[in-house]
Amino acid sequence: MSESVHTVTTLPTERRSGLPFDPPAELLDARRHGPISRCTHPGGKPGWLITGYDLVRSVLADSRFSSRKELMNVVDFELPPAPPGEFLLMDEPQHGRYRKPLVGKFTVRRMRLLTERIEQITVDCLDAMEKAGPPTDLVTAFAKPIPTIVICELLGVPYQDRGSFQEQIDTFMGGATSDEELIAAYTATQEYLAELVAAKRANPTDDVLSELTDSDLTDEELRGISLILLAAGFDTTANMLSLGTFALLQNPAQLAALRADPSLTDRAVEELLRYLSVAKTFMRTALEDVELGGQTIKAGTTVVLSYNTANRDPERFADPHVLDLRRQDAGGHLAFSHGIHQCLGQQLARVEMRVAFRALIDRFPTLRLAVPAEEVGLRPETADIYGVKSLPVTWDKEES
């Protein structure tokens, strides 16, 4: 094995002050040294960090690397298997058994049929913002409510329960909480979903969860599937909307181009997905010895796949650190992963972002930060999904 391979300090690393949209400096430095580096996991175990686009993509498509939670060799104790239904941390055939019934629920056609409803939800949020007047926190007024309402309506979460659900998901995915608070929020969400599944079995309604009760999936499995769909459907899109707006406000020439040319909206969404990569990293464990990037990954070793550096790889994207809404090849990004675990709800997320970004910048042409950029509160690097905790914005009152 090469002695010259680059080594990264213990993960996770922190982002540089004043550069909220760039990956942590140590990860970018690792990518400059090559697409693969040694690393130390937070629990002290040695591993590998994959930062290059081609290698990340190849691992995601390689069945010799496992997603199973219990095989993740990152701490000094054995991790338990993922609970039934939580298929993101499973391999085939278990993964396919849970994913297959969902595929038809999130097709491009079905998501496009939701466009009108998403437009109305967005208008309602913007109307409320306008009525309240500036300043406001865009996270609570806009970025969170839109995906929360959409995914809750899809799965059949009653209206009166959505606020508490959003709060619990925020707690166990936001990164800035104690272990006790995280466990309490996770447990409360599991208990609520168990009640919701039972209610759907007893009285099915017109929603995805009710449709899934008409299958061979157990209540426990449905609870796990619901948790994955609710958390992923809310948290990732909410953070893309808030962090994406922050990025646009900090790139006024790009924002002006988007505002002037609605036809740029689709391409802008893909570029923001590439540029921000809010789902930063995922892990895989080698099931056998694998030669990768000139190194031997020993069986049982866990590798960290850095999506945010892969999406900034200069060998794949020209001027990768520049936000360019006219970029032709942004659609090749890995923001939604790749392979069998590619994001099931990516078409829904795209529709939400296209509608929401367009409506926001059209409604408030003078939208701007209400605080200096350095005062915007960022999620810690320990959060599953990167983003902002709050985004104070204002606009000229005569627009309201």
C-alpha positions as CSV (number, residue, x, y, z in Angstrom):
1,M,0.0,0.0,0.0
2,S,1.3,3.4,-0.9
3,E,3.0,5.3,2.0
4,S,2.4,8.7,0.3
5,V,-1.4,8.5,0.6
6,H,-2.9,11.6,2.2
7,T,-4.3,11.4,5.8
8,V,-7.2,13.5,7.1
9,T,-7.7,14.2,10.8
10,T,-10.6,12.8,12.7
11,L,-14.0,13.4,11.0
12,P,-16.2,15.4,11.0
13,T,-14.3,18.6,10.2
14,E,-15.6,22.1,10.5
15,R,-16.3,24.6,7.7
16,R,-14.1,27.7,7.4
17,S,-15.5,31.0,8.9
18,G,-17.1,33.2,6.2
19,L,-17.4,30.3,3.7
20,P,-20.8,28.7,4.6
21,F,-21.3,27.1,1.2
22,D,-18.0,25.4,0.8
23,P,-17.1,22.0,2.1
24,P,-14.7,21.9,5.1
25,A,-11.2,23.0,4.3
26,E,-9.7,19.6,5.3
27,L,-12.0,17.8,2.8
28,L,-11.1,20.2,0.0
29,D,-7.4,19.8,0.8
30,A,-7.8,16.0,0.7
31,R,-9.4,16.2,-2.7
32,R,-6.4,18.3,-3.9
33,H,-4.1,15.5,-2.8
34,G,-6.2,12.9,-4.7
35,P,-9.6,11.2,-4.7
36,I,-8.9,8.9,-1.7
37,S,-7.3,9.5,1.7
38,R,-6.9,7.8,5.0
39,C,-9.1,9.1,7.8
40,T,-10.0,8.4,11.4
41,H,-13.7,8.0,12.3
42,P,-15.2,9.9,15.2
43,G,-15.1,6.7,17.3
44,G,-11.3,6.4,16.7
45,K,-11.5,3.6,14.1
46,P,-9.3,3.9,11.0
47,G,-11.0,4.2,7.6
48,W,-10.9,5.8,4.2
49,L,-12.3,9.1,2.9
50,I,-13.4,9.2,-0.8
51,T,-13.5,12.7,-2.1
52,G,-13.3,12.3,-5.9
53,Y,-16.5,12.2,-8.0
54,D,-15.6,9.1,-10.1
55,L,-14.6,7.0,-7.0
56,V,-17.7,8.1,-5.0
57,R,-20.0,7.2,-7.9
58,S,-18.3,3.9,-8.4
59,V,-18.6,2.9,-4.7
60,L,-22.3,3.8,-4.7
61,A,-22.8,1.3,-7.6
62,D,-20.6,-1.4,-6.2
63,S,-22.3,-4.3,-4.4
64,R,-19.0,-5.1,-2.6
65,F,-19.7,-2.2,-0.4
66,S,-22.5,-2.5,2.2
67,S,-25.0,0.1,3.6
68,R,-25.9,-2.1,6.6
69,K,-25.7,-0.3,9.8
70,E,-24.4,-3.2,11.8
71,L,-21.4,-3.5,9.6
72,M,-20.3,0.2,10.0
73,N,-16.9,-0.2,11.7
74,V,-16.6,3.3,13.1
75,V,-16.8,2.9,16.9
76,D,-15.5,0.5,19.5
77,F,-18.8,-1.3,20.0
78,E,-21.1,-3.2,17.7
79,L,-23.9,-1.2,16.2
80,P,-27.4,-2.8,16.0
81,P,-29.0,-3.6,12.6
82,A,-31.4,-0.9,11.3
83,P,-34.9,-1.3,12.6
84,P,-37.4,-2.9,10.2
85,G,-38.4,-0.7,7.3
86,E,-35.5,1.8,7.6
87,F,-34.1,0.7,4.3
88,L,-31.4,3.3,3.8
89,L,-29.2,1.3,6.1
90,M,-29.9,-2.1,4.4
91,D,-28.6,-4.1,1.4
92,E,-30.5,-6.3,-1.0
93,P,-32.8,-8.2,-0.7
94,Q,-34.1,-6.4,2.4
95,H,-33.6,-3.0,0.8
96,G,-35.5,-3.9,-2.3
97,R,-38.4,-5.4,-0.4
98,Y,-39.1,-2.1,1.3
99,R,-38.2,0.2,-1.6
100,K,-40.2,-1.6,-4.4
101,P,-43.7,-0.8,-3.1
102,L,-42.7,2.9,-3.0
103,V,-41.3,3.3,-6.4
104,G,-44.7,3.8,-8.1
105,K,-45.7,6.4,-5.5
106,F,-42.9,8.8,-6.4
107,T,-42.7,8.8,-10.2
108,V,-42.0,11.9,-12.3
109,R,-45.6,11.8,-13.6
110,R,-47.1,11.5,-10.1
111,M,-45.0,14.3,-8.7
112,R,-45.8,16.6,-11.6
113,L,-49.5,16.0,-10.8
114,L,-48.8,17.5,-7.4
115,T,-47.4,20.7,-8.8
116,E,-50.7,22.7,-8.5
117,R,-51.0,21.7,-4.8
118,I,-47.4,22.6,-4.1
119,E,-48.0,26.0,-5.8
120,Q,-51.0,26.7,-3.6
121,I,-49.0,25.7,-0.4
122,T,-46.2,28.0,-1.5
123,V,-48.6,30.9,-2.2
124,D,-50.2,30.5,1.2
125,C,-46.8,30.7,2.9
126,L,-45.8,33.8,0.9
127,D,-49.2,35.4,1.6
128,A,-48.6,34.9,5.3
129,M,-45.1,36.4,5.0
130,E,-46.5,39.4,3.2
131,K,-49.3,39.9,5.7
132,A,-46.9,39.7,8.6
133,G,-44.4,42.1,6.9
134,P,-40.6,42.2,7.2
135,P,-38.4,41.1,8.7
136,T,-39.0,37.4,9.1
137,D,-37.1,34.1,9.5
138,L,-37.3,32.5,6.1
139,V,-36.7,29.1,7.7
140,T,-39.9,29.1,9.8
141,A,-42.0,31.1,7.4
142,F,-41.1,29.4,4.2
143,A,-38.4,26.7,4.0
144,K,-39.9,24.4,6.6
145,P,-43.6,24.7,6.1
146,I,-43.7,23.9,2.4
147,P,-42.0,20.5,2.5
148,T,-43.6,19.6,5.8
149,I,-47.1,20.2,4.5
150,V,-46.4,18.4,1.2
151,I,-44.9,15.2,2.8
152,C,-47.5,15.1,5.6
153,E,-50.3,15.3,3.0
154,L,-48.7,12.6,0.9
155,L,-48.4,10.2,3.9
156,G,-51.6,11.3,5.6
157,V,-50.3,12.9,8.7
158,P,-53.2,14.9,10.3
159,Y,-52.9,18.7,10.1
160,Q,-53.0,19.1,13.9
161,D,-50.0,16.8,14.3
162,R,-47.6,18.5,11.8
163,G,-46.1,21.1,14.1
164,S,-45.0,18.5,16.7
165,F,-43.7,16.2,14.0
166,Q,-41.6,18.9,12.4
167,E,-40.1,19.8,15.8
168,Q,-39.2,16.2,16.6
169,I,-37.5,15.7,13.2
170,D,-35.7,18.9,13.6
171,T,-34.3,17.7,17.0
172,F,-32.9,14.3,15.9
173,M,-31.6,15.4,12.6
174,G,-30.3,18.9,13.4
175,G,-27.1,17.9,15.1
176,A,-27.1,20.5,17.8
177,T,-28.7,18.5,20.7
178,S,-27.7,16.1,23.5
179,D,-27.9,12.4,23.2
180,E,-30.7,12.4,25.7
181,E,-32.7,14.9,23.6
182,L,-32.0,13.0,20.4
183,I,-33.2,9.7,21.8
184,A,-36.3,11.3,23.3
185,A,-37.2,12.9,20.0
186,Y,-36.6,9.7,18.0
187,T,-38.6,7.7,20.5
188,A,-41.5,10.1,20.4
189,T,-41.5,10.1,16.6
190,Q,-41.5,6.3,16.6
191,E,-44.4,6.2,19.0
192,Y,-46.4,8.6,17.0
193,L,-45.8,6.7,13.8
194,A,-46.9,3.5,15.4
195,E,-50.2,5.2,16.3
196,L,-50.5,6.6,12.8
197,V,-50.0,3.2,11.1
198,A,-52.6,1.7,13.4
199,A,-55.0,4.5,12.5
200,K,-54.5,4.0,8.8
201,R,-55.1,0.3,9.0
202,A,-58.3,0.9,10.9
203,N,-59.5,3.7,8.7
204,P,-57.6,4.1,5.4
205,T,-57.6,7.5,3.7
206,D,-56.4,8.7,0.3
207,D,-52.6,8.8,1.0
208,V,-49.4,6.8,0.5
209,L,-49.3,5.2,4.0
210,S,-52.9,4.0,3.7
211,E,-52.0,2.4,0.3
212,L,-49.0,0.7,1.9
213,T,-51.2,-0.9,4.6
214,D,-52.7,-3.0,1.8
215,S,-49.6,-5.0,1.5
216,D,-47.6,-7.7,3.4
217,L,-45.6,-5.1,5.3
218,T,-46.0,-5.4,9.1
219,D,-46.9,-2.4,11.3
220,E,-43.3,-2.2,12.5
221,E,-42.0,-2.1,8.9
222,L,-44.5,0.5,7.9
223,R,-43.4,2.6,10.9
224,G,-39.8,2.4,9.7
225,I,-40.6,3.3,6.1
226,S,-42.7,6.2,7.3
227,L,-39.9,7.6,9.4
228,I,-37.5,7.5,6.4
229,L,-40.0,9.2,4.1
230,L,-41.1,11.8,6.6
231,A,-37.5,12.7,7.7
232,A,-36.0,12.7,4.2
233,G,-39.0,14.4,2.6
234,F,-39.0,17.3,5.1
235,D,-35.4,17.9,6.3
236,T,-33.4,17.8,3.1
237,T,-35.8,20.0,1.0
238,A,-36.3,22.5,3.9
239,N,-32.5,23.0,4.1
240,M,-32.1,23.2,0.4
241,L,-34.8,26.0,0.3
242,S,-33.2,28.0,3.1
243,L,-29.5,27.4,2.3
244,G,-30.3,27.9,-1.4
245,T,-31.9,31.2,-0.8
246,F,-28.9,32.3,1.3
247,A,-26.6,31.3,-1.5
248,L,-28.7,33.2,-4.1
249,L,-28.7,36.3,-1.9
250,Q,-24.9,36.1,-1.6
251,N,-24.6,35.8,-5.3
252,P,-26.6,38.8,-6.6
253,A,-25.6,38.5,-10.2
254,Q,-26.9,35.0,-10.3
255,L,-30.1,35.9,-8.5
256,A,-30.7,38.7,-11.0
257,A,-30.2,36.4,-13.9
258,L,-32.7,33.9,-12.4
259,R,-35.2,36.6,-11.7
260,A,-35.0,37.9,-15.2
261,D,-35.2,34.5,-16.9
262,P,-37.7,32.0,-15.6
263,S,-36.4,29.4,-18.1
264,L,-33.3,29.1,-15.9
265,T,-35.3,27.7,-13.0
266,D,-34.8,24.0,-13.7
267,R,-31.1,24.4,-14.3
268,A,-30.7,26.7,-11.2
269,V,-32.2,24.0,-9.0
270,E,-29.7,21.4,-10.3
271,E,-26.8,23.8,-9.8
272,L,-27.9,24.6,-6.3
273,L,-28.1,20.9,-5.5
274,R,-24.6,20.4,-6.8
275,Y,-23.1,23.5,-5.2
276,L,-24.6,23.0,-1.7
277,S,-24.8,19.2,-1.3
278,V,-26.7,19.4,1.9
279,A,-26.6,15.6,2.3
280,K,-22.9,15.8,2.8
281,T,-21.6,12.3,3.4
282,F,-22.6,8.7,3.6
283,M,-20.8,5.6,4.6
284,R,-20.2,2.1,3.1
285,T,-18.3,-0.9,4.5
286,A,-16.2,-3.2,2.3
287,L,-17.5,-6.8,2.3
288,E,-14.2,-8.0,0.8
289,D,-10.8,-6.6,-0.1
290,V,-11.4,-4.0,-2.8
291,E,-8.8,-2.2,-4.9
292,L,-9.9,1.4,-5.2
293,G,-8.0,4.5,-6.5
294,G,-4.7,2.6,-6.1
295,Q,-5.3,1.6,-2.5
296,T,-6.6,-1.7,-1.0
297,I,-9.7,-1.3,1.1
298,K,-9.6,-4.2,3.5
299,A,-12.8,-6.2,4.2
300,G,-14.6,-4.7,7.2
301,T,-13.3,-1.2,6.7
302,T,-15.8,1.6,6.5
303,V,-15.3,4.4,3.9
304,V,-16.8,7.8,4.0
305,L,-18.2,9.1,0.7
306,S,-17.9,12.9,0.6
307,Y,-20.7,14.1,-1.7
308,N,-19.9,17.7,-1.2
309,T,-16.3,17.4,-2.5
310,A,-17.4,15.0,-5.2
311,N,-19.8,17.6,-6.4
312,R,-16.9,20.2,-6.3
313,D,-14.5,17.9,-8.2
314,P,-12.6,20.0,-10.8
315,E,-12.1,16.8,-12.9
316,R,-15.9,16.6,-13.3
317,F,-17.1,20.2,-13.1
318,A,-15.4,23.3,-14.5
319,D,-14.8,26.0,-11.9
320,P,-16.6,23.9,-9.3
321,H,-16.5,26.4,-6.5
322,V,-18.5,29.0,-8.6
323,L,-22.3,29.1,-8.4
324,D,-23.2,29.2,-12.1
325,L,-27.0,28.9,-12.7
326,R,-26.3,28.5,-16.5
327,R,-24.0,25.5,-15.9
328,Q,-24.7,22.9,-18.6
329,D,-23.5,19.8,-16.7
330,A,-24.9,20.4,-13.1
331,G,-27.4,17.6,-13.6
332,G,-24.6,15.0,-13.2
333,H,-24.3,15.8,-9.5
334,L,-24.5,13.2,-6.8
335,A,-26.8,15.2,-4.4
336,F,-29.4,12.5,-4.7
337,S,-26.8,9.7,-4.5
338,H,-26.4,7.0,-7.1
339,G,-27.1,3.3,-7.5
340,I,-29.8,1.3,-5.7
341,H,-30.0,3.9,-2.9
342,Q,-30.6,6.9,-5.2
343,C,-33.1,9.2,-3.5
344,L,-36.6,7.9,-4.0
345,G,-38.2,11.3,-3.6
346,Q,-35.9,13.3,-5.8
347,Q,-38.6,14.2,-8.3
348,L,-40.8,15.6,-5.5
349,A,-37.9,17.6,-4.1
350,R,-37.2,19.1,-7.6
351,V,-40.8,20.1,-8.0
352,E,-40.9,21.7,-4.6
353,M,-37.7,23.7,-5.2
354,R,-38.7,24.8,-8.7
355,V,-42.0,26.1,-7.5
356,A,-40.8,27.6,-4.2
357,F,-37.6,29.4,-5.5
358,R,-39.5,30.9,-8.4
359,A,-42.4,32.1,-6.4
360,L,-40.2,33.6,-3.7
361,I,-38.0,35.7,-5.9
362,D,-41.0,36.8,-8.0
363,R,-43.0,37.9,-5.0
364,F,-40.2,39.8,-3.2
365,P,-37.9,41.4,-5.7
366,T,-36.0,43.3,-3.0
367,L,-35.5,40.3,-0.7
368,R,-32.3,40.5,1.2
369,L,-30.6,39.4,4.5
370,A,-31.8,41.3,7.6
371,V,-28.5,40.6,9.4
372,P,-24.8,40.4,8.2
373,A,-24.1,37.1,6.5
374,E,-21.7,36.1,9.2
375,E,-24.5,36.2,11.7
376,V,-26.6,33.7,9.9
377,G,-26.8,30.6,12.2
378,L,-25.5,27.4,10.5
379,R,-26.2,23.8,11.4
380,P,-23.1,22.1,12.8
381,E,-21.2,19.7,10.7
382,T,-22.4,16.9,12.9
383,A,-25.9,17.3,11.6
384,D,-27.1,14.7,9.1
385,I,-28.2,17.4,6.8
386,Y,-26.3,20.7,6.4
387,G,-28.2,24.0,6.4
388,V,-29.1,27.1,8.3
389,K,-30.9,27.2,11.6
390,S,-32.5,30.6,10.8
391,L,-32.3,33.0,7.9
392,P,-33.5,36.5,8.9
393,V,-34.6,38.4,5.7
394,T,-36.3,41.6,4.9
395,W,-37.7,43.4,1.8
396,D,-39.1,46.8,0.9
397,K,-42.4,47.3,2.7
398,E,-44.1,48.7,-0.4
399,E,-44.0,45.2,-2.0
400,S,-46.3,43.9,0.7
